[in-house]
Amino acid sequence: MVVKSTAFAEGDSLDSQFTCDGAGKVPPLTWSGVPAGAKALALVVDDPDAPRGTFTHWVVLDMPPGTAALAAHGLPRGAVQSKNSGGGTGYYPPCPPSGIHRYRFSVYALAKPTELAEGTALDRALRAVESNAMAQGRLTGVYQRKQ
């Protein structure tokens, strides 16, 4: 699977509008190459460089398998969000405490929907994605706050 954005390319810096220093918008994402047998899609946005271990900024579960894009205006019908590492649901914009951090936007093709509810605990959601993933694509951007 291939994940792309019109807002940044692989390894590029995220514009501040997608971070805590700006409006905290969700960057536009598109993907292709979803396997024919996929029954659902999931999106996980995380920061592997967080001081206390990987910080998960957003988890979207059970998007229809025909979904090919995600924009700031809303989620596809049937999709739900689990808790993020900040304890809420929804997109938690990048806000690194220091240094340059990587932000991974990973889309997973799932062999079956997770059927988890909105606000499901993060660890349960990530286990469901991992256990049902049949393919994955990733786009990584970086961000460093201006001091």
SEFI-988178 format. One record per atom (N, C-alpha, C): residue in one letter; x, y, z. Coordinates in steps of 0.001 Angstrom, whole numbers, plus 524288, in hexadecimal, padded with zeros to 5 digits. Example, Ala and Ser with C-alpha at 12.3 -4.5 7.8 and 13.67 -1.06 7.14 Angstrom:
2
- residu  px  py  pz
- A  83386  7E9C6  81E78
- A  8300C  7EE6C  81E78
- A  83390  7F31C  81E78
- S  83232  7F736  81BA8
- S  83566  7FBDC  81BE4
- S  83264  8001E  81EBE
//
This chain:
147
- residu  px  py  pz
- M  80347  7FB65  80000
- M  80000  80000  80000
- M  80379  804E2  80000
- V  8018F  808F6  7FD90
- V  80478  80DD9  7FD36
- V  80120  8122F  7FF91
- V  80359  81511  80348
- V  800AA  81971  805C9
- V  8034A  81E78  80406
- K  8001D  82259  80287
- K  80222  8275D  800B8
- K  7FF06  82BD0  80326
- S  8013B  83082  802C2
- S  7FE91  83539  8046D
- S  8000A  839AE  800C0
- T  7FC50  83D20  7FFDA
- T  7FD84  841D6  7FCDB
- T  8002C  845E0  80050
- A  8005F  844E8  80565
- A  80299  848A1  80921
- A  80863  847B1  80A3B
- F  80A3A  842E7  80987
- F  80FBB  841B1  80A72
- F  8111E  83C91  807CC
- A  8160F  83C08  80671
- A  81818  8373D  8041A
- A  81B00  8341D  80849
- E  81C4D  82F5B  8070D
- E  81F33  82BF9  80AA8
- E  8240A  82EC2  80CB4
- G  8246E  82F15  811E2
- G  828F9  83165  81468
- G  828EB  8374E  814D6
- D  8250A  839D3  81270
- D  824B2  83F87  812AA
- D  82285  84169  817DE
- S  82359  8465C  818E6
- S  82156  848D3  81DA4
- S  81B85  84A02  81D12
- L  818A7  84916  8214B
- L  8131E  84A6E  82169
- L  81295  85054  821ED
- D  80EE5  8528D  81F2A
- D  80DAC  8580F  81FC0
- D  80B33  858D0  82528
- S  80C3D  85D48  82794
- S  80A4F  85E27  82CEB
- S  8045F  85DF7  82D52
- Q  8017B  85EC0  8290C
- Q  7FBCA  85E83  82951
- Q  7F9D1  8591C  82AF7
- F  7FD15  85521  82A73
- F  7FB93  84FD1  82BE8
- F  7FD84  84E56  8315D
- T  7FF77  85224  83446
- T  801DE  8512C  83963
- T  7FF60  85496  83D93
- C  80152  853F9  84262
- C  7FF6A  85723  846BF
- C  8010B  85CD9  84640
- D  804BF  85DFE  842E1
- D  80670  86361  8420A
- D  802F7  86640  83E21
- G  7FF70  8636D  83BB5
- G  7FBC9  865B2  837F8
- G  7F640  8641B  83969
- A  7F321  8632F  83572
- A  7ED9C  861DD  8363E
- A  7ECBF  85C31  837E7
- G  7F0C7  858F7  8378E
- G  7F030  85376  83905
- G  7ECD2  85062  8353A
- K  7ECD5  851F5  83049
- K  7E9C2  84F4B  82C48
- K  7EC04  849E8  82B0F
- V  7E8B2  8468D  8290E
- V  7EA5A  84172  82710
- V  7EC7F  84244  82192
- P  7F155  84089  82077
- P  7F340  8411B  81B19
- P  7F02A  83D9A  81762
- P  7EF48  83F5F  81296
- P  7EC81  83C1A  80ED1
- P  7EFC5  83749  80D80
- L  7ED3C  832CC  80D6A
- L  7EFE0  82DDD  80C41
- L  7ECF2  82AF3  80804
- T  7EFE9  8285C  804A5
- T  7EDA9  824C8  800D3
- T  7F0DF  81FCA  800F2
- W  7EE85  81B82  7FF35
- W  7F167  81696  7FEF6
- W  7EF4D  81346  7FA83
- S  7F296  80FA7  7F8E6
- S  7F13B  80C13  7F4A6
- S  7F3B9  806CD  7F5C5
- G  7F229  802F6  7F2B3
- G  7F46D  7FDC2  7F340
- G  7F1F2  7FA74  7F779
- V  7ED1E  7FBA3  7F8ED
- V  7EA61  7F882  7FCE2
- V  7E953  7F31B  7FA8F
- P  7EAD9  7EEEA  7FD46
- P  7E9EA  7E9A5  7FB42
- P  7E413  7E890  7FA68
- A  7E2E7  7E588  7F67C
- A  7DD7B  7E459  7F516
- A  7DA6F  7E1DF  7F992
- G  7DCF9  7DEE2  7FCE0
- G  7DA3D  7DC2B  8011D
- G  7D95D  7DF5C  8060C
- A  7DAFB  7E439  80610
- A  7DA6F  7E773  80AD0
- A  7D4AE  7E84F  80C11
- K  7D360  7E7EB  81101
- K  7CE04  7E8B4  812CD
- K  7CD55  7EDEF  81596
- A  7D1AD  7F072  81705
- A  7D186  7F586  819A4
- A  7D6FD  7F7E7  81966
- L  7D748  7FCEA  81AA7
- L  7DC48  7FFA9  81AF0
- L  7DCCA  8024B  82038
- A  7E1A3  8031D  821CF
- A  7E2B7  805F0  826AC
- A  7E72B  809C2  825A5
- L  7E72E  80DFC  82898
- L  7EB53  811DA  82860
- L  7ED90  8127F  82DD7
- V  7F2B6  8124F  82E41
- V  7F55D  81342  8333B
- V  7F97D  81776  8323F
- V  7F93F  81BAA  8354A
- V  7FD1E  81FD8  834FF
- V  80020  81FC9  83A1B
- D  80547  81F0A  839BF
- D  80850  81ECB  83E96
- D  80D99  82175  83E12
- D  80FFD  82249  8429B
- D  8151A  824D3  84314
- D  818AF  82116  84601
- P  81C39  81E65  84340
- P  81FB8  81AB2  845DF
- P  82411  81D62  848F2
- D  82484  8228A  8487A
- D  828BC  82566  84B0A
- D  8270D  82811  8501C
- A  82256  8270F  851E2
- A  82067  8297B  856B5
- A  823CD  827C7  85B51
- P  82497  82B43  85F1F
- P  82821  82A23  86380
- P  826D0  8253E  866A9
- R  821D1  82402  8672C
- R  8203F  81F77  86A61
- R  81EB5  81ABF  86714
- G  8207E  81A97  8624F
- G  81F05  81658  85ECA
- G  81B1C  81857  85ACE
- T  819B2  81513  85726
- T  81648  816A6  852D9
- T  8113E  81925  854D9
- F  81013  81DC1  852C2
- F  80B4C  82099  8540B
- F  807AF  8201B  84F5E
- T  80305  81E05  85039
- T  7FF3C  81D59  84BFE
- T  7FBA2  8220F  84BD5
- H  7FBC0  824C8  8476B
- H  7F8D1  829A3  846BD
- H  7F343  828D4  844D2
- W  7F253  8248D  84214
- W  7ED1A  823C6  83FD6
- W  7EC89  81E2D  83E12
- V  7E7FB  81BE5  83F17
- V  7E6AD  816BD  83D0B
- V  7E11D  81700  83AE3
- V  7E098  815B3  835E9
- V  7DB80  8155F  8335C
- V  7DACB  80FB0  831BA
- L  7D679  80D6A  83348
- L  7D569  807E2  8324E
- L  7D0BE  8072D  82EAA
- D  7D0C1  802C9  82BFF
- D  7CC44  800E3  82900
- D  7CA57  80493  824BD
- M  7CE0E  80724  8221A
- M  7CC8E  80A0E  81D6F
- M  7CB28  80615  81933
- P  7C750  80736  815EE
- P  7C600  80398  811B4
- P  7CAC5  80298  80E3D
- P  7CB57  7FDCC  80C3A
- P  7CFFE  7FC76  80934
- P  7D099  7FF91  80429
- G  7CC73  801E6  8022A
- G  7CCC5  80510  7FD70
- G  7CE7D  80AA6  7FE68
- T  7CF34  80C0D  80359
- T  7D0F2  81151  804B1
- T  7D684  81217  802A5
- A  7D779  81681  8000D
- A  7DCA7  81774  7FDD4
- A  7DEF9  81C9B  7FF98
- A  7DC34  81F6A  80309
- A  7DE21  8247F  804C8
- A  7DBB4  825E2  80A06
- L  7DE54  8295C  80CB0
- L  7DC5D  82B60  811A0
- L  7DDBD  83123  811CE
- A  7D9E5  8344D  812EE
- A  7DAB7  839F3  81330
- A  7D8BD  83BF2  81872
- A  7D9C7  840D6  81982
- A  7D87B  8432E  81E8C
- A  7D29F  843A5  81F86
- H  7CF71  84349  81B79
- H  7C9DC  8444C  81C1D
- H  7C6C5  83FDC  81E9C
- G  7C909  83B57  81F77
- G  7C625  83732  82212
- G  7C7EC  831C9  82097
- L  7C5E0  82E0E  8237F
- L  7C735  82894  822B0
- L  7C348  82602  81F0A
- P  7C4EE  821E1  81C60
- P  7C141  81EFB  81921
- P  7BCF6  81C72  81C7C
- R  7B880  81BAC  81A3B
- R  7B41C  81926  81CF1
- R  7B5CF  813E0  81F20
- G  7B495  812DD  82412
- G  7B5D7  80DED  8269D
- G  7BB0A  80DE2  8297F
- A  7BE5E  811BA  82876
- A  7C376  811F9  82B0F
- A  7C2CE  813ED  830A7
- V  7C625  811F6  8341F
- V  7C62F  813AD  83995
- V  7CBC4  814F3  83B2B
- Q  7CC46  817EF  83F59
- Q  7D168  8196B  8415B
- Q  7D221  81719  846CD
- S  7D6BF  814F7  847C2
- S  7D7F3  81321  84D06
- S  7DA59  817AC  8500C
- K  7DB82  816B9  854EE
- K  7DE65  81A8D  85805
- K  7E3D6  81B2A  855A9
- N  7E633  81FB4  8567E
- N  7EBA1  82081  854FD
- N  7EEF6  8208C  859F7
- S  7F3FB  8214A  85969
- S  7F766  8213A  85E06
- S  7F665  825CA  861B2
- G  7F3C9  829D5  85FCA
- G  7F25B  82E43  8630F
- G  7ED67  82D4C  86637
- G  7EAC5  828DA  86536
- G  7E619  82770  86819
- G  7E102  82903  86594
- G  7E13B  82BE0  86138
- G  7DC71  82D6C  85E8C
- G  7DBCD  82A7A  8597B
- T  7D784  82B8A  856CD
- T  7D6CA  82959  8518E
- T  7D7C4  82DC3  84DAE
- G  7D8FE  82C54  848EC
- G  7DA07  8303A  844ED
- G  7DFD6  83119  8442D
- Y  7E0FA  834AC  840B2
- Y  7E65B  835ED  83F2F
- Y  7E8DF  83948  84361
- Y  7ED2A  83769  84590
- Y  7F044  83A4A  84960
- Y  7F4E9  83C62  84658
- P  7F4F6  84179  8451F
- P  7F900  84374  84193
- P  7FE86  842E8  843BE
- P  80250  84215  8404C
- P  807C8  841C0  841EE
- P  8096F  8468F  84511
- C  80C51  8458F  84948
- C  80E06  849BC  84CBC
- C  812E9  847E6  84FA8
- P  81733  846E4  84CD4
- P  81BCB  844A2  84F59
- P  81E17  84847  85380
- P  81F8A  8462A  8580B
- P  821B5  84972  85C33
- P  82716  84BA6  85AE1
- S  82A16  848CE  857C7
- S  82F41  84AB0  85627
- S  83125  8475B  85198
- G  8347F  849A7  84E72
- G  836E0  846BB  84A29
- G  83323  84598  845B4
- I  83537  842CF  841E4
- I  8322C  8412B  83D55
- I  82FAC  83BE7  83E7D
- H  82A9B  83B82  83D7F
- H  827CC  8369A  83E38
- H  82590  834CF  838FC
- R  82537  82FA6  83866
- R  822CF  82D4C  833C8
- R  81D0F  82C29  834FB
- Y  819BD  82D38  83130
- Y  81428  82C1E  831B0
- Y  812A5  82872  82D4B
- R  81114  823B6  82ED3
- R  80FE1  81F94  82B1B
- R  809F8  81F3D  82A51
- F  80853  81FDB  82571
- F  802D9  81F64  823EC
- F  8025D  81A0E  8213C
- S  8007B  8162C  82419
- S  80055  810CB  82226
- S  7FAB9  80F21  82117
- V  7F9D3  80D36  81C5E
- V  7F4B5  80B2B  81ADE
- V  7F52C  80541  81A79
- Y  7F180  80291  81CF1
- Y  7F180  7FCDC  81D10
- Y  7ECB3  7FABF  81A4B
- A  7ED6E  7F6B7  81724
- A  7E91F  7F3B2  814FB
- A  7E817  7EF4D  818DD
- L  7E334  7EECB  81A6F
- L  7E1CE  7EAE6  81E62
- L  7DEC8  7E65E  81BF8
- A  7DFEB  7E1A7  81DC9
- A  7DD43  7DCF8  81BEB
- A  7D795  7DCD4  81DA4
- K  7D660  7DF8D  821E7
- K  7D0FA  7E006  823C2
- K  7D089  7E505  826F8
- P  7CBDA  7E749  82742
- P  7CB35  7EBFC  82A6C
- P  7CC49  7EAC5  83031
- T  7CE0F  7EEB5  83302
- T  7CF13  7EDE2  8389E
- T  7CA06  7EDB5  83BBC
- E  7C5FF  7F065  839DB
- E  7C0EF  7F0C9  83C7A
- E  7C15F  7F31B  841F7
- L  7C56C  7F649  842D1
- L  7C613  7F8E5  847D9
- L  7C2EC  7FDED  847EB
- A  7C18D  7FFA1  84C93
- A  7BE56  8044A  84D39
- A  7C1A0  80943  84D43
- E  7BF24  80D9D  84C19
- E  7C194  812C2  84C8F
- E  7C3C3  81352  85215
- G  7C891  81529  85288
- G  7CAEB  81606  857A6
- G  7CD48  81138  85A2E
- T  7CDD1  80CFC  8573F
- T  7D056  80841  85948
- T  7D5CE  8098A  85B3A
- A  7D788  806C4  85F3E
- A  7DCC9  80785  86167
- A  7E0E7  806CE  85D21
- L  7E4E4  80A0F  85D55
- L  7E8FF  80A08  85954
- L  7EB94  804B8  858BA
- D  7ED29  8023F  85D01
- D  7EFEA  7FD3D  85C8A
- D  7EC80  7F91C  859F5
- R  7E779  7F91F  85B20
- R  7E3E4  7F552  858BA
- R  7E363  7F65E  852DA
- A  7E306  7FB51  85169
- A  7E290  7FCB5  84BE8
- A  7E776  7FB26  848E1
- L  7EC04  7FC58  84B08
- L  7F0E9  7FAFF  84854
- L  7F196  7F518  847CD
- R  7F006  7F22A  84BC1
- R  7F040  7EC68  84B60
- R  7ECA5  7EA74  8470A
- A  7E7FB  7ECC4  846A4
- A  7E445  7EB20  8429A
- A  7E668  7EC45  83D2A
- V  7E8DA  7F0C3  83C79
- V  7EB2B  7F212  83767
- V  7EF8F  7EE38  8362C
- E  7F308  7ED70  839E9
- E  7F77A  7E9EF  8390E
- E  7F5BE  7E45B  837BF
- S  7F1D2  7E269  83A7F
- S  7F034  7DCFB  839B1
- S  7ED2A  7DC2A  8349B
- N  7EAFA  7E05E  83263
- N  7E7E4  7DFDE  82D9C
- N  7EA7F  7E223  828C8
- A  7EF2E  7E46C  8295E
- A  7F1C0  7E6FC  824F2
- A  7F39E  7E305  820EB
- M  7F25C  7E423  81BFF
- M  7F42E  7E0DC  817B6
- M  7F7D4  7E3DC  8140F
- A  7F7E9  7E905  81488
- A  7FB76  7EC56  81182
- A  7FBC2  7F1A5  81435
- Q  80000  7F47B  8130B
- Q  800C6  7F991  8157C
- Q  803B0  7FD2C  811C8
- G  80263  80227  81209
- G  8054A  80639  80F54
- G  8065D  80A8D  8133B
- R  80A9E  80D67  81276
- R  80C17  81164  8164F
- R  80E79  8161C  813A3
- L  80D1E  81AB4  815B7
- L  80F74  81FA2  81428
- L  81177  8222C  81928
- T  8166A  823C1  8192F
- T  818C6  82609  81DDB
- T  81A57  82BAF  81CCE
- G  81889  82F1F  8204C
- G  81A1E  8348F  82032
- G  81D05  835D0  8252F
- V  81FBF  83A1F  82544
- V  822A5  83BA9  829F3
- V  820D9  84117  82BA7
- Y  821C8  84236  830B6
- Y  82079  84766  832AB
- Y  823E8  848AC  8374B
- Q  82590  84D98  83776
- Q  82877  84FB2  83BE9
- Q  82626  8550B  83D17
- R  824C1  855D5  841F6
- R  82288  85AE2  84390
- R  826B4  85F1E  84368
- K  8251E  863BE  84203
- K  828B3  86833  8420E
- K  82948  86A09  847AE
- Q  82E0F  86A6B  84979
- Q  82F07  86BCB  84EF5
- Q  82F67  871A0  84FAD
//
